[in-house]
């Protein structure tokens, strides 16, 4: 079996949400800015076909493994090769502060 570091062969970028409020309408605008770029393992794990009123969309969940970072949050997004992923969960693997297992859904 490959060691952990050799599985981290993809570059991903974590995107942090920035909220701005329009003064005249009180409308909140959320945009995302680059927060951190790291190496990770990116693996598709589940494909789902969702039927919406008039169209069918395919959703794929991904498992993303990366080194441990204490400052990652579930409201962030991930950019991988131009694909944007919404973070569903972040798990500290074996509670050792060495590896994170992130479940993400392609937006």
C-alpha positions in Angstrom: 0.0 0.0 0.0 1.2 3.5 -0.8 2.2 5.8 2.0 0.1 8.8 2.8 2.4 11.4 1.2 2.5 9.6 -2.1 -1.3 9.8 -2.4 -1.2 13.6 -2.3 -0.6 14.1 -6.0 -3.2 16.7 -6.9 -3.2 20.5 -6.3 -6.3 21.9 -4.8 -7.2 25.4 -3.6 -9.4 26.1 -0.6 -11.6 29.1 -1.2 -12.8 31.2 1.8 -16.2 33.0 1.7 -16.3 36.8 2.0 -19.7 38.4 2.7 -20.4 42.0 1.7 -23.6 43.8 2.3 -25.0 46.3 -0.2 -25.9 49.4 1.8 -29.0 50.4 -0.2 -30.7 47.0 -0.4 -29.2 45.1 2.6 -28.5 42.3 0.1 -25.7 40.0 1.2 -23.3 39.1 -1.6 -21.0 36.1 -0.9 -17.9 35.7 -3.0 -14.9 33.4 -2.5 -11.2 34.2 -2.4 -8.2 32.0 -2.5 -7.2 30.9 1.0 -4.7 28.1 0.7 -3.3 25.8 -2.1 -2.2 22.4 -1.0 -1.5 18.9 -2.3 -4.3 16.3 -1.9 -5.7 13.0 -3.1 -9.0 13.4 -5.0 -11.2 10.4 -5.5 -14.8 10.3 -6.8 -16.9 8.1 -4.5 -20.6 8.3 -5.3 -22.5 9.3 -8.4 -26.2 10.3 -8.0 -28.7 11.2 -10.6 -31.1 13.8 -9.3 -34.4 14.5 -11.1 -35.5 18.1 -10.9 -38.7 19.3 -12.4 -37.6 19.4 -16.0 -34.0 18.3 -16.1 -31.8 15.5 -14.8 -28.5 16.5 -13.1 -25.6 14.3 -12.1 -24.0 14.9 -8.7 -20.7 13.3 -7.7 -19.4 13.1 -4.2 -15.6 13.2 -3.7 -13.3 12.1 -1.0 -10.4 14.5 -0.7 -7.5 13.6 1.6 -4.9 16.2 2.6 -2.6 16.9 5.4 -4.1 18.2 8.7 -4.9 21.9 8.9 -6.7 23.3 11.9 -8.1 26.3 10.1 -10.3 24.7 7.5 -14.1 25.2 7.8 -17.1 23.6 6.2 -18.3 26.9 4.7 -15.2 27.0 2.4 -15.1 25.6 -1.1 -12.4 23.7 -3.0 -11.2 24.5 -6.5 -9.7 21.5 -8.3 -8.8 21.9 -12.0 -11.5 24.5 -12.5 -14.2 22.4 -10.8 -15.7 23.8 -7.6 -16.6 21.6 -4.7 -18.8 22.4 -1.7 -17.5 20.9 1.5 -19.9 18.5 3.2 -17.8 17.3 6.1 -14.2 17.5 7.4 -12.9 14.6 9.5 -9.7 14.5 11.4 -8.6 10.9 10.5 -7.9 8.8 13.6 -7.9 12.1 15.7 -4.1 12.3 15.2 -3.9 15.8 13.6 -2.0 14.3 10.6 -4.7 13.7 7.9 -8.0 15.2 7.0 -10.7 13.3 5.1 -13.0 15.8 3.3 -16.3 14.8 1.7 -17.2 17.3 -1.0 -19.9 17.7 -3.6 -19.3 19.1 -7.0 -21.2 22.4 -7.5 
